[in-house]
């Protein structure tokens, strides 16, 4: 449980910062998906964007946690 907290909490913060930075530059109503404008509301685009940022940050944190394992944990 402690490792999940170590991975998810920092990635939550980074996901929030990433979303703020991304949507400061881009307007959700002007985003295109597969060549067509999205039919989603702004709140839906913000929500999806946050969860994508959070997922990428969580994957990065999980990979870092995986690489920091000691020799005892690897050789069990």
N, CA, C and O atoms as a Tripos MOL2 file, in Angstrom:
@<TRIPOS>MOLECULE
protein
  304   303    76     0     0
PROTEIN
NO_CHARGES

@<TRIPOS>ATOM
      1 N           0.8240   -1.1880    0.0000 N.3       1 UNK1
      2 CA          0.0000    0.0000    0.0000 C.3       1 UNK1
      3 C           0.8740    1.2610    0.0000 C.2       1 UNK1
      4 O           0.5510    2.2580   -0.6450 O.2       1 UNK1
      5 N           1.9760    1.1920    0.7320 N.am      2 UNK2
      6 CA          2.8590    2.3490    0.8090 C.3       2 UNK2
      7 C           3.4710    2.6720   -0.5500 C.2       2 UNK2
      8 O           3.6420    3.8410   -0.8950 O.2       2 UNK2
      9 N           3.8000    1.6400   -1.3190 N.am      3 UNK3
     10 CA          4.3790    1.8950   -2.6420 C.3       3 UNK3
     11 C           3.3520    2.5290   -3.5790 C.2       3 UNK3
     12 O           3.7150    3.3590   -4.4130 O.2       3 UNK3
     13 N           2.0870    2.1570   -3.4570 N.am      4 UNK4
     14 CA          1.0490    2.7760   -4.2810 C.3       4 UNK4
     15 C           0.9180    4.2650   -3.9530 C.2       4 UNK4
     16 O           0.7280    5.0860   -4.8510 O.2       4 UNK4
     17 N           1.0200    4.6100   -2.6740 N.am      5 UNK5
     18 CA          0.9540    6.0120   -2.2710 C.3       5 UNK5
     19 C           2.1630    6.7600   -2.8050 C.2       5 UNK5
     20 O           2.0380    7.8950   -3.2660 O.2       5 UNK5
     21 N           3.3370    6.1330   -2.7460 N.am      6 UNK6
     22 CA          4.5450    6.7730   -3.2640 C.3       6 UNK6
     23 C           4.4540    7.0140   -4.7710 C.2       6 UNK6
     24 O           5.0710    7.9480   -5.2830 O.2       6 UNK6
     25 N           3.7100    6.2030   -5.4700 N.am      7 UNK7
     26 CA          3.5710    6.3530   -6.9180 C.3       7 UNK7
     27 C           2.4350    7.3100   -7.2640 C.2       7 UNK7
     28 O           2.6160    8.2030   -8.0910 O.2       7 UNK7
     29 N           1.2650    7.1390   -6.6440 N.am      8 UNK8
     30 CA          0.0780    7.8780   -7.0710 C.3       8 UNK8
     31 C           0.0230    9.3240   -6.5860 C.2       8 UNK8
     32 O          -0.4620   10.1940   -7.3100 O.2       8 UNK8
     33 N           0.5100    9.5970   -5.3800 N.am      9 UNK9
     34 CA          0.4040   10.9610   -4.8760 C.3       9 UNK9
     35 C           1.2730   11.9490   -5.6610 C.2       9 UNK9
     36 O           0.7540   12.9820   -6.0840 O.2       9 UNK9
     37 N           2.5610   11.6880   -5.8770 N.am     10 UNK10
     38 CA          3.3470   12.6350   -6.6880 C.3      10 UNK10
     39 C           2.8360   12.7310   -8.1300 C.2      10 UNK10
     40 O           2.8730   13.8020   -8.7350 O.2      10 UNK10
     41 N           2.3640   11.6130   -8.6720 N.am     11 UNK11
     42 CA          1.8620   11.6600  -10.0470 C.3      11 UNK11
     43 C           0.5640   12.4590  -10.1300 C.2      11 UNK11
     44 O           0.2880   13.0650  -11.1650 O.2      11 UNK11
     45 N          -0.2360   12.4750   -9.0680 N.am     12 UNK12
     46 CA         -1.4440   13.2990   -9.0200 C.3      12 UNK12
     47 C          -1.0760   14.7820   -9.1130 C.2      12 UNK12
     48 O          -1.6960   15.5420   -9.8570 O.2      12 UNK12
     49 N          -0.0730   15.1730   -8.3550 N.am     13 UNK13
     50 CA          0.3610   16.5720   -8.3730 C.3      13 UNK13
     51 C           0.9340   16.9400   -9.7390 C.2      13 UNK13
     52 O           0.6110   17.9970  -10.2810 O.2      13 UNK13
     53 N           1.7710   16.0850  -10.2930 N.am     14 UNK14
     54 CA          2.3610   16.3520  -11.6060 C.3      14 UNK14
     55 C           1.2790   16.3570  -12.6860 C.2      14 UNK14
     56 O           1.3330   17.1650  -13.6140 O.2      14 UNK14
     57 N           0.2970   15.4610  -12.5710 N.am     15 UNK15
     58 CA         -0.8080   15.4450  -13.5310 C.3      15 UNK15
     59 C          -1.5870   16.7420  -13.5090 C.2      15 UNK15
     60 O          -1.9640   17.2600  -14.5590 O.2      15 UNK15
     61 N          -1.8320   17.2730  -12.3130 N.am     16 UNK16
     62 CA         -2.5320   18.5540  -12.2030 C.3      16 UNK16
     63 C          -1.7400   19.6990  -12.7980 C.2      16 UNK16
     64 O          -2.2900   20.5430  -13.5040 O.2      16 UNK16
     65 N          -0.4530   19.7280  -12.5150 N.am     17 UNK17
     66 CA          0.4060   20.7820  -13.0740 C.3      17 UNK17
     67 C           0.4840   20.6630  -14.5920 C.2      17 UNK17
     68 O           0.4320   21.6650  -15.3040 O.2      17 UNK17
     69 N           0.6090   19.4310  -15.0800 N.am     18 UNK18
     70 CA          0.6720   19.2190  -16.5280 C.3      18 UNK18
     71 C          -0.5960   19.6500  -17.2310 C.2      18 UNK18
     72 O          -0.5470   20.2290  -18.3160 O.2      18 UNK18
     73 N          -1.7430   19.3650  -16.6070 N.am     19 UNK19
     74 CA         -3.0030   19.7820  -17.2130 C.3      19 UNK19
     75 C          -3.1190   21.3010  -17.2570 C.2      19 UNK19
     76 O          -3.5460   21.8660  -18.2650 O.2      19 UNK19
     77 N          -2.7430   21.9580  -16.1740 N.am     20 UNK20
     78 CA         -2.8120   23.4180  -16.1390 C.3      20 UNK20
     79 C          -1.9160   24.0110  -17.2220 C.2      20 UNK20
     80 O          -2.3260   24.9290  -17.9320 O.2      20 UNK20
     81 N          -0.7110   23.4980  -17.3510 N.am     21 UNK21
     82 CA          0.2060   24.0240  -18.3680 C.3      21 UNK21
     83 C          -0.3070   23.7650  -19.7820 C.2      21 UNK21
     84 O          -0.2200   24.6400  -20.6440 O.2      21 UNK21
     85 N          -0.8400   22.5680  -20.0220 N.am     22 UNK22
     86 CA         -1.3320   22.2320  -21.3640 C.3      22 UNK22
     87 C          -2.5240   23.0910  -21.7460 C.2      22 UNK22
     88 O          -2.5720   23.6380  -22.8480 O.2      22 UNK22
     89 N          -3.4910   23.2120  -20.8390 N.am     23 UNK23
     90 CA         -4.7070   23.9470  -21.1820 C.3      23 UNK23
     91 C          -4.5490   25.4570  -21.0230 C.2      23 UNK23
     92 O          -5.4690   26.2070  -21.3500 O.2      23 UNK23
     93 N          -3.4170   25.9080  -20.5340 N.am     24 UNK24
     94 CA         -3.1070   27.3280  -20.5950 C.3      24 UNK24
     95 C          -2.7600   27.7180  -22.0280 C.2      24 UNK24
     96 O          -3.0390   28.8360  -22.4610 O.2      24 UNK24
     97 N          -2.1570   26.7960  -22.7500 N.am     25 UNK25
     98 CA         -1.7380   27.0540  -24.1250 C.3      25 UNK25
     99 C          -2.8430   26.7050  -25.1300 C.2      25 UNK25
    100 O          -3.0310   27.4270  -26.1090 O.2      25 UNK25
    101 N          -3.5760   25.6040  -24.8990 N.am     26 UNK26
    102 CA         -4.5640   25.1150  -25.8590 C.3      26 UNK26
    103 C          -5.9760   25.2390  -25.3060 C.2      26 UNK26
    104 O          -6.2220   24.9720  -24.1300 O.2      26 UNK26
    105 N          -6.8960   25.6450  -26.1680 N.am     27 UNK27
    106 CA         -8.3110   25.7300  -25.8190 C.3      27 UNK27
    107 C          -8.9600   24.3750  -26.1150 C.2      27 UNK27
    108 O          -8.7770   23.8430  -27.2100 O.2      27 UNK27
    109 N          -9.7110   23.8040  -25.1720 N.am     28 UNK28
    110 CA        -10.3270   22.4920  -25.3970 C.3      28 UNK28
    111 C         -11.2880   22.4610  -26.5920 C.2      28 UNK28
    112 O         -11.4550   21.4110  -27.2130 O.2      28 UNK28
    113 N         -11.9100   23.5720  -26.9190 N.am     29 UNK29
    114 CA        -12.8490   23.6000  -28.0420 C.3      29 UNK29
    115 C         -12.1410   23.6300  -29.3910 C.2      29 UNK29
    116 O         -12.7800   23.4320  -30.4250 O.2      29 UNK29
    117 N         -10.8360   23.8750  -29.3990 N.am     30 UNK30
    118 CA        -10.0880   23.9300  -30.6480 C.3      30 UNK30
    119 C          -9.2360   22.6880  -30.8820 C.2      30 UNK30
    120 O          -8.4280   22.6670  -31.8100 O.2      30 UNK30
    121 N          -9.4000   21.6520  -30.0580 N.am     31 UNK31
    122 CA         -8.6410   20.4200  -30.2370 C.3      31 UNK31
    123 C          -9.3130   19.5330  -31.2810 C.2      31 UNK31
    124 O         -10.5390   19.4620  -31.3530 O.2      31 UNK31
    125 N          -8.5090   18.8680  -32.0750 N.am     32 UNK32
    126 CA         -9.0150   17.9820  -33.1150 C.3      32 UNK32
    127 C          -8.5740   16.5590  -32.8170 C.2      32 UNK32
    128 O          -7.4450   16.3310  -32.3830 O.2      32 UNK32
    129 N          -9.4600   15.6060  -33.0480 N.am     33 UNK33
    130 CA         -9.1690   14.1930  -32.8390 C.3      33 UNK33
    131 C          -9.4360   13.4660  -34.1480 C.2      33 UNK33
    132 O         -10.5750   13.4420  -34.6160 O.2      33 UNK33
    133 N          -8.4220   12.8810  -34.7400 N.am     34 UNK34
    134 CA         -8.4990   12.1960  -36.0290 C.3      34 UNK34
    135 C          -9.0350   13.1150  -37.1260 C.2      34 UNK34
    136 O          -9.8200   12.6820  -37.9700 O.2      34 UNK34
    137 N          -8.6190   14.3660  -37.1170 N.am     35 UNK35
    138 CA         -8.9830   15.3100  -38.1500 C.3      35 UNK35
    139 C         -10.3360   15.9810  -37.9730 C.2      35 UNK35
    140 O         -10.7220   16.8060  -38.8020 O.2      35 UNK35
    141 N         -11.0640   15.6480  -36.9140 N.am     36 UNK36
    142 CA        -12.3620   16.2600  -36.6780 C.3      36 UNK36
    143 C         -12.3690   16.9100  -35.3110 C.2      36 UNK36
    144 O         -11.7070   16.4490  -34.3810 O.2      36 UNK36
    145 N         -13.1380   18.0010  -35.2020 N.am     37 UNK37
    146 CA        -13.2290   18.6980  -33.9210 C.3      37 UNK37
    147 C         -13.9750   17.8370  -32.9080 C.2      37 UNK37
    148 O         -14.9400   17.1560  -33.2540 O.2      37 UNK37
    149 N         -13.5300   17.8700  -31.6720 N.am     38 UNK38
    150 CA        -14.1630   17.0540  -30.6450 C.3      38 UNK38
    151 C         -15.5590   17.5790  -30.3290 C.2      38 UNK38
    152 O         -15.7970   18.7870  -30.3390 O.2      38 UNK38
    153 N         -16.4760   16.6580  -30.0480 N.am     39 UNK39
    154 CA        -17.8540   17.0220  -29.7250 C.3      39 UNK39
    155 C         -18.0800   17.0140  -28.2150 C.2      39 UNK39
    156 O         -19.2200   17.0960  -27.7580 O.2      39 UNK39
    157 N         -17.0090   16.9160  -27.4480 N.am     40 UNK40
    158 CA        -17.1140   16.8580  -25.9970 C.3      40 UNK40
    159 C         -17.1590   18.2550  -25.4010 C.2      40 UNK40
    160 O         -16.6780   19.2160  -26.0020 O.2      40 UNK40
    161 N         -17.7360   18.3560  -24.2230 N.am     41 UNK41
    162 CA        -17.7610   19.6490  -23.5390 C.3      41 UNK41
    163 C         -16.3660   19.9710  -23.0020 C.2      41 UNK41
    164 O         -15.4870   19.1110  -22.9450 O.2      41 UNK41
    165 N         -16.1930   21.2150  -22.6170 N.am     42 UNK42
    166 CA        -14.8900   21.6270  -22.0780 C.3      42 UNK42
    167 C         -14.5560   20.8490  -20.8100 C.2      42 UNK42
    168 O         -13.4120   20.4390  -20.6130 O.2      42 UNK42
    169 N         -15.5610   20.6440  -19.9450 N.am     43 UNK43
    170 CA        -15.3170   19.9260  -18.6980 C.3      43 UNK43
    171 C         -14.8950   18.4830  -18.9750 C.2      43 UNK43
    172 O         -14.0340   17.9450  -18.2780 O.2      43 UNK43
    173 N         -15.4910   17.8610  -19.9800 N.am     44 UNK44
    174 CA        -15.1080   16.4910  -20.3400 C.3      44 UNK44
    175 C         -13.6750   16.4490  -20.8510 C.2      44 UNK44
    176 O         -12.9210   15.5370  -20.5120 O.2      44 UNK44
    177 N         -13.2960   17.4290  -21.6620 N.am     45 UNK45
    178 CA        -11.9240   17.4710  -22.1870 C.3      45 UNK45
    179 C         -10.9310   17.7170  -21.0570 C.2      45 UNK45
    180 O          -9.8640   17.1040  -21.0260 O.2      45 UNK45
    181 N         -11.2760   18.6160  -20.1230 N.am     46 UNK46
    182 CA        -10.4040   18.8540  -18.9680 C.3      46 UNK46
    183 C         -10.2500   17.5800  -18.1390 C.2      46 UNK46
    184 O          -9.1480   17.2590  -17.6930 O.2      46 UNK46
    185 N         -11.3380   16.8630  -17.9340 N.am     47 UNK47
    186 CA        -11.2930   15.6360  -17.1330 C.3      47 UNK47
    187 C         -10.4420   14.5680  -17.8020 C.2      47 UNK47
    188 O          -9.5890   13.9550  -17.1610 O.2      47 UNK47
    189 N         -10.6730   14.3490  -19.0750 N.am     48 UNK48
    190 CA         -9.8910   13.3570  -19.8130 C.3      48 UNK48
    191 C          -8.4200   13.7590  -19.8400 C.2      48 UNK48
    192 O          -7.5410   12.9130  -19.6770 O.2      48 UNK48
    193 N          -8.1520   15.0310  -20.0430 N.am     49 UNK49
    194 CA         -6.7710   15.5160  -20.0550 C.3      49 UNK49
    195 C          -6.0760   15.2990  -18.7230 C.2      49 UNK49
    196 O          -4.9090   14.9080  -18.6770 O.2      49 UNK49
    197 N          -6.8070   15.5570  -17.6250 N.am     50 UNK50
    198 CA         -6.2000   15.3420  -16.3100 C.3      50 UNK50
    199 C          -5.8650   13.8710  -16.0970 C.2      50 UNK50
    200 O          -4.7660   13.5420  -15.6520 O.2      50 UNK50
    201 N          -6.8130   12.9810  -16.4130 N.am     51 UNK51
    202 CA         -6.5530   11.5580  -16.1870 C.3      51 UNK51
    203 C          -5.4420   11.0310  -17.0910 C.2      51 UNK51
    204 O          -4.6920   10.1420  -16.6870 O.2      51 UNK51
    205 N          -5.3240   11.5620  -18.3020 N.am     52 UNK52
    206 CA         -4.2030   11.1590  -19.1600 C.3      52 UNK52
    207 C          -2.8690   11.6450  -18.5940 C.2      52 UNK52
    208 O          -1.8910   10.8980  -18.5690 O.2      52 UNK52
    209 N          -2.8360   12.9020  -18.1410 N.am     53 UNK53
    210 CA         -1.6060   13.4210  -17.5180 C.3      53 UNK53
    211 C          -1.2590   12.6160  -16.2720 C.2      53 UNK53
    212 O          -0.0940   12.2920  -16.0420 O.2      53 UNK53
    213 N          -2.2590   12.2980  -15.4750 N.am     54 UNK54
    214 CA         -2.0350   11.5220  -14.2530 C.3      54 UNK54
    215 C          -1.5290   10.1220  -14.5880 C.2      54 UNK54
    216 O          -0.6340    9.6100  -13.9150 O.2      54 UNK54
    217 N          -2.0960    9.4970  -15.6260 N.am     55 UNK55
    218 CA         -1.6630    8.1520  -16.0130 C.3      55 UNK55
    219 C          -0.2150    8.1440  -16.4960 C.2      55 UNK55
    220 O           0.5540    7.2530  -16.1380 O.2      55 UNK55
    221 N           0.1580    9.1310  -17.3070 N.am     56 UNK56
    222 CA          1.5430    9.1920  -17.7780 C.3      56 UNK56
    223 C           2.5080    9.4540  -16.6200 C.2      56 UNK56
    224 O           3.5870    8.8620  -16.5660 O.2      56 UNK56
    225 N           2.1290   10.3280  -15.7040 N.am     57 UNK57
    226 CA          2.9870   10.6060  -14.5540 C.3      57 UNK57
    227 C           3.0720    9.3900  -13.6400 C.2      57 UNK57
    228 O           4.1330    9.1110  -13.0830 O.2      57 UNK57
    229 N           1.9670    8.6650  -13.4770 N.am     58 UNK58
    230 CA          1.9770    7.4520  -12.6430 C.3      58 UNK58
    231 C           2.8490    6.3710  -13.2790 C.2      58 UNK58
    232 O           3.5670    5.6600  -12.5760 O.2      58 UNK58
    233 N           2.7920    6.2470  -14.5910 N.am     59 UNK59
    234 CA          3.6500    5.2750  -15.2700 C.3      59 UNK59
    235 C           5.1220    5.6250  -15.0860 C.2      59 UNK59
    236 O           5.9520    4.7410  -14.8780 O.2      59 UNK59
    237 N           5.4410    6.9020  -15.1610 N.am     60 UNK60
    238 CA          6.8170    7.3360  -14.9430 C.3      60 UNK60
    239 C           7.2650    7.0610  -13.5060 C.2      60 UNK60
    240 O           8.3740    6.5770  -13.2800 O.2      60 UNK60
    241 N           6.4060    7.3680  -12.5440 N.am     61 UNK61
    242 CA          6.7420    7.1180  -11.1470 C.3      61 UNK61
    243 C           6.8690    5.6270  -10.8590 C.2      61 UNK61
    244 O           7.7580    5.2140  -10.1130 O.2      61 UNK61
    245 N           5.9940    4.8200  -11.4380 N.am     62 UNK62
    246 CA          6.0630    3.3680  -11.2410 C.3      62 UNK62
    247 C           7.3390    2.7900  -11.8420 C.2      62 UNK62
    248 O           7.9430    1.8850  -11.2670 O.2      62 UNK62
    249 N           7.7510    3.3100  -13.0000 N.am     63 UNK63
    250 CA          8.9880    2.8420  -13.6160 C.3      63 UNK63
    251 C          10.1980    3.2210  -12.7610 C.2      63 UNK63
    252 O          11.1250    2.4260  -12.6070 O.2      63 UNK63
    253 N          10.1890    4.4220  -12.2130 N.am     64 UNK64
    254 CA         11.2690    4.8410  -11.3190 C.3      64 UNK64
    255 C          11.3030    3.9710  -10.0750 C.2      64 UNK64
    256 O          12.3790    3.5620   -9.6410 O.2      64 UNK64
    257 N          10.1430    3.6790   -9.4920 N.am     65 UNK65
    258 CA         10.0700    2.8070   -8.3150 C.3      65 UNK65
    259 C          10.5860    1.4100   -8.6560 C.2      65 UNK65
    260 O          11.2830    0.7940   -7.8500 O.2      65 UNK65
    261 N          10.2500    0.9100   -9.8390 N.am     66 UNK66
    262 CA         10.7130   -0.4030  -10.2830 C.3      66 UNK66
    263 C          12.2270   -0.4380  -10.4210 C.2      66 UNK66
    264 O          12.8610   -1.4230  -10.0430 O.2      66 UNK66
    265 N          12.8070    0.6200  -10.9560 N.am     67 UNK67
    266 CA         14.2540    0.6520  -11.1690 C.3      67 UNK67
    267 C          15.0450    0.8500   -9.8840 C.2      67 UNK67
    268 O          16.2420    0.5640   -9.8560 O.2      67 UNK67
    269 N          14.4100    1.3310   -8.8170 N.am     68 UNK68
    270 CA         15.1170    1.5650   -7.5660 C.3      68 UNK68
    271 C          15.0930    0.3740   -6.6210 C.2      68 UNK68
    272 O          15.4970    0.5000   -5.4650 O.2      68 UNK68
    273 N          14.6360   -0.7590   -7.0820 N.am     69 UNK69
    274 CA         14.6330   -1.9460   -6.2280 C.3      69 UNK69
    275 C          16.0600   -2.3730   -5.9010 C.2      69 UNK69
    276 O          16.9610   -2.2540   -6.7310 O.2      69 UNK69
    277 N          16.2510   -2.8620   -4.7030 N.am     70 UNK70
    278 CA         17.5690   -3.3300   -4.2970 C.3      70 UNK70
    279 C          17.8300   -4.7370   -4.7620 C.2      70 UNK70
    280 O          16.9390   -5.4020   -5.2900 O.2      70 UNK70
    281 N          19.0640   -5.1960   -4.5640 N.am     71 UNK71
    282 CA         19.4360   -6.5400   -5.0170 C.3      71 UNK71
    283 C          18.6660   -7.6330   -4.2590 C.2      71 UNK71
    284 O          18.3640   -8.6820   -4.8290 O.2      71 UNK71
    285 N          18.3500   -7.3950   -2.9930 N.am     72 UNK72
    286 CA         17.5760   -8.3820   -2.2290 C.3      72 UNK72
    287 C          16.1770   -8.5650   -2.7970 C.2      72 UNK72
    288 O          15.6700   -9.6850   -2.8560 O.2      72 UNK72
    289 N          15.5610   -7.4850   -3.2090 N.am     73 UNK73
    290 CA         14.2260   -7.5800   -3.7830 C.3      73 UNK73
    291 C          14.2480   -8.2580   -5.1520 C.2      73 UNK73
    292 O          13.3180   -8.9850   -5.5020 O.2      73 UNK73
    293 N          15.2930   -8.0230   -5.9130 N.am     74 UNK74
    294 CA         15.3780   -8.6230   -7.2370 C.3      74 UNK74
    295 C          15.6820  -10.1160   -7.1730 C.2      74 UNK74
    296 O          15.1370  -10.8940   -7.9560 O.2      74 UNK74
    297 N          16.5490  -10.5210   -6.2470 N.am     75 UNK75
    298 CA         17.0220  -11.8980   -6.1790 C.3      75 UNK75
    299 C          16.1690  -12.8100   -5.2920 C.2      75 UNK75
    300 O          16.5780  -13.9380   -5.0180 O.2      75 UNK75
    301 N          15.0180  -12.3660   -4.8450 N.am     76 UNK76
    302 CA         14.1660  -13.2510   -4.0200 C.3      76 UNK76
    303 C          13.6120  -14.3790   -4.8170 C.2      76 UNK76
    304 O          12.8800  -15.2110   -4.2820 O.2      76 UNK76
@<TRIPOS>BOND
     1     1     2 1
     2     2     3 1
     3     3     4 2
     4     3     5 am
     5     5     6 1
     6     6     7 1
     7     7     8 2
     8     7     9 am
     9     9    10 1
    10    10    11 1
    11    11    12 2
    12    11    13 am
    13    13    14 1
    14    14    15 1
    15    15    16 2
    16    15    17 am
    17    17    18 1
    18    18    19 1
    19    19    20 2
    20    19    21 am
    21    21    22 1
    22    22    23 1
    23    23    24 2
    24    23    25 am
    25    25    26 1
    26    26    27 1
    27    27    28 2
    28    27    29 am
    29    29    30 1
    30    30    31 1
    31    31    32 2
    32    31    33 am
    33    33    34 1
    34    34    35 1
    35    35    36 2
    36    35    37 am
    37    37    38 1
    38    38    39 1
    39    39    40 2
    40    39    41 am
    41    41    42 1
    42    42    43 1
    43    43    44 2
    44    43    45 am
    45    45    46 1
    46    46    47 1
    47    47    48 2
    48    47    49 am
    49    49    50 1
    50    50    51 1
    51    51    52 2
    52    51    53 am
    53    53    54 1
    54    54    55 1
    55    55    56 2
    56    55    57 am
    57    57    58 1
    58    58    59 1
    59    59    60 2
    60    59    61 am
    61    61    62 1
    62    62    63 1
    63    63    64 2
    64    63    65 am
    65    65    66 1
    66    66    67 1
    67    67    68 2
    68    67    69 am
    69    69    70 1
    70    70    71 1
    71    71    72 2
    72    71    73 am
    73    73    74 1
    74    74    75 1
    75    75    76 2
    76    75    77 am
    77    77    78 1
    78    78    79 1
    79    79    80 2
    80    79    81 am
    81    81    82 1
    82    82    83 1
    83    83    84 2
    84    83    85 am
    85    85    86 1
    86    86    87 1
    87    87    88 2
    88    87    89 am
    89    89    90 1
    90    90    91 1
    91    91    92 2
    92    91    93 am
    93    93    94 1
    94    94    95 1
    95    95    96 2
    96    95    97 am
    97    97    98 1
    98    98    99 1
    99    99   100 2
   100    99   101 am
   101   101   102 1
   102   102   103 1
   103   103   104 2
   104   103   105 am
   105   105   106 1
   106   106   107 1
   107   107   108 2
   108   107   109 am
   109   109   110 1
   110   110   111 1
   111   111   112 2
   112   111   113 am
   113   113   114 1
   114   114   115 1
   115   115   116 2
   116   115   117 am
   117   117   118 1
   118   118   119 1
   119   119   120 2
   120   119   121 am
   121   121   122 1
   122   122   123 1
   123   123   124 2
   124   123   125 am
   125   125   126 1
   126   126   127 1
   127   127   128 2
   128   127   129 am
   129   129   130 1
   130   130   131 1
   131   131   132 2
   132   131   133 am
   133   133   134 1
   134   134   135 1
   135   135   136 2
   136   135   137 am
   137   137   138 1
   138   138   139 1
   139   139   140 2
   140   139   141 am
   141   141   142 1
   142   142   143 1
   143   143   144 2
   144   143   145 am
   145   145   146 1
   146   146   147 1
   147   147   148 2
   148   147   149 am
   149   149   150 1
   150   150   151 1
   151   151   152 2
   152   151   153 am
   153   153   154 1
   154   154   155 1
   155   155   156 2
   156   155   157 am
   157   157   158 1
   158   158   159 1
   159   159   160 2
   160   159   161 am
   161   161   162 1
   162   162   163 1
   163   163   164 2
   164   163   165 am
   165   165   166 1
   166   166   167 1
   167   167   168 2
   168   167   169 am
   169   169   170 1
   170   170   171 1
   171   171   172 2
   172   171   173 am
   173   173   174 1
   174   174   175 1
   175   175   176 2
   176   175   177 am
   177   177   178 1
   178   178   179 1
   179   179   180 2
   180   179   181 am
   181   181   182 1
   182   182   183 1
   183   183   184 2
   184   183   185 am
   185   185   186 1
   186   186   187 1
   187   187   188 2
   188   187   189 am
   189   189   190 1
   190   190   191 1
   191   191   192 2
   192   191   193 am
   193   193   194 1
   194   194   195 1
   195   195   196 2
   196   195   197 am
   197   197   198 1
   198   198   199 1
   199   199   200 2
   200   199   201 am
   201   201   202 1
   202   202   203 1
   203   203   204 2
   204   203   205 am
   205   205   206 1
   206   206   207 1
   207   207   208 2
   208   207   209 am
   209   209   210 1
   210   210   211 1
   211   211   212 2
   212   211   213 am
   213   213   214 1
   214   214   215 1
   215   215   216 2
   216   215   217 am
   217   217   218 1
   218   218   219 1
   219   219   220 2
   220   219   221 am
   221   221   222 1
   222   222   223 1
   223   223   224 2
   224   223   225 am
   225   225   226 1
   226   226   227 1
   227   227   228 2
   228   227   229 am
   229   229   230 1
   230   230   231 1
   231   231   232 2
   232   231   233 am
   233   233   234 1
   234   234   235 1
   235   235   236 2
   236   235   237 am
   237   237   238 1
   238   238   239 1
   239   239   240 2
   240   239   241 am
   241   241   242 1
   242   242   243 1
   243   243   244 2
   244   243   245 am
   245   245   246 1
   246   246   247 1
   247   247   248 2
   248   247   249 am
   249   249   250 1
   250   250   251 1
   251   251   252 2
   252   251   253 am
   253   253   254 1
   254   254   255 1
   255   255   256 2
   256   255   257 am
   257   257   258 1
   258   258   259 1
   259   259   260 2
   260   259   261 am
   261   261   262 1
   262   262   263 1
   263   263   264 2
   264   263   265 am
   265   265   266 1
   266   266   267 1
   267   267   268 2
   268   267   269 am
   269   269   270 1
   270   270   271 1
   271   271   272 2
   272   271   273 am
   273   273   274 1
   274   274   275 1
   275   275   276 2
   276   275   277 am
   277   277   278 1
   278   278   279 1
   279   279   280 2
   280   279   281 am
   281   281   282 1
   282   282   283 1
   283   283   284 2
   284   283   285 am
   285   285   286 1
   286   286   287 1
   287   287   288 2
   288   287   289 am
   289   289   290 1
   290   290   291 1
   291   291   292 2
   292   291   293 am
   293   293   294 1
   294   294   295 1
   295   295   296 2
   296   295   297 am
   297   297   298 1
   298   298   299 1
   299   299   300 2
   300   299   301 am
   301   301   302 1
   302   302   303 1
   303   303   304 2
@<TRIPOS>SUBSTRUCTURE
     1 UNK1         2 RESIDUE 1 A UNK
     2 UNK2         6 RESIDUE 1 A UNK
     3 UNK3        10 RESIDUE 1 A UNK
     4 UNK4        14 RESIDUE 1 A UNK
     5 UNK5        18 RESIDUE 1 A UNK
     6 UNK6        22 RESIDUE 1 A UNK
     7 UNK7        26 RESIDUE 1 A UNK
     8 UNK8        30 RESIDUE 1 A UNK
     9 UNK9        34 RESIDUE 1 A UNK
    10 UNK10       38 RESIDUE 1 A UNK
    11 UNK11       42 RESIDUE 1 A UNK
    12 UNK12       46 RESIDUE 1 A UNK
    13 UNK13       50 RESIDUE 1 A UNK
    14 UNK14       54 RESIDUE 1 A UNK
    15 UNK15       58 RESIDUE 1 A UNK
    16 UNK16       62 RESIDUE 1 A UNK
    17 UNK17       66 RESIDUE 1 A UNK
    18 UNK18       70 RESIDUE 1 A UNK
    19 UNK19       74 RESIDUE 1 A UNK
    20 UNK20       78 RESIDUE 1 A UNK
    21 UNK21       82 RESIDUE 1 A UNK
    22 UNK22       86 RESIDUE 1 A UNK
    23 UNK23       90 RESIDUE 1 A UNK
    24 UNK24       94 RESIDUE 1 A UNK
    25 UNK25       98 RESIDUE 1 A UNK
    26 UNK26      102 RESIDUE 1 A UNK
    27 UNK27      106 RESIDUE 1 A UNK
    28 UNK28      110 RESIDUE 1 A UNK
    29 UNK29      114 RESIDUE 1 A UNK
    30 UNK30      118 RESIDUE 1 A UNK
    31 UNK31      122 RESIDUE 1 A UNK
    32 UNK32      126 RESIDUE 1 A UNK
    33 UNK33      130 RESIDUE 1 A UNK
    34 UNK34      134 RESIDUE 1 A UNK
    35 UNK35      138 RESIDUE 1 A UNK
    36 UNK36      142 RESIDUE 1 A UNK
    37 UNK37      146 RESIDUE 1 A UNK
    38 UNK38      150 RESIDUE 1 A UNK
    39 UNK39      154 RESIDUE 1 A UNK
    40 UNK40      158 RESIDUE 1 A UNK
    41 UNK41      162 RESIDUE 1 A UNK
    42 UNK42      166 RESIDUE 1 A UNK
    43 UNK43      170 RESIDUE 1 A UNK
    44 UNK44      174 RESIDUE 1 A UNK
    45 UNK45      178 RESIDUE 1 A UNK
    46 UNK46      182 RESIDUE 1 A UNK
    47 UNK47      186 RESIDUE 1 A UNK
    48 UNK48      190 RESIDUE 1 A UNK
    49 UNK49      194 RESIDUE 1 A UNK
    50 UNK50      198 RESIDUE 1 A UNK
    51 UNK51      202 RESIDUE 1 A UNK
    52 UNK52      206 RESIDUE 1 A UNK
    53 UNK53      210 RESIDUE 1 A UNK
    54 UNK54      214 RESIDUE 1 A UNK
    55 UNK55      218 RESIDUE 1 A UNK
    56 UNK56      222 RESIDUE 1 A UNK
    57 UNK57      226 RESIDUE 1 A UNK
    58 UNK58      230 RESIDUE 1 A UNK
    59 UNK59      234 RESIDUE 1 A UNK
    60 UNK60      238 RESIDUE 1 A UNK
    61 UNK61      242 RESIDUE 1 A UNK
    62 UNK62      246 RESIDUE 1 A UNK
    63 UNK63      250 RESIDUE 1 A UNK
    64 UNK64      254 RESIDUE 1 A UNK
    65 UNK65      258 RESIDUE 1 A UNK
    66 UNK66      262 RESIDUE 1 A UNK
    67 UNK67      266 RESIDUE 1 A UNK
    68 UNK68      270 RESIDUE 1 A UNK
    69 UNK69      274 RESIDUE 1 A UNK
    70 UNK70      278 RESIDUE 1 A UNK
    71 UNK71      282 RESIDUE 1 A UNK
    72 UNK72      286 RESIDUE 1 A UNK
    73 UNK73      290 RESIDUE 1 A UNK
    74 UNK74      294 RESIDUE 1 A UNK
    75 UNK75      298 RESIDUE 1 A UNK
    76 UNK76      302 RESIDUE 1 A UNK
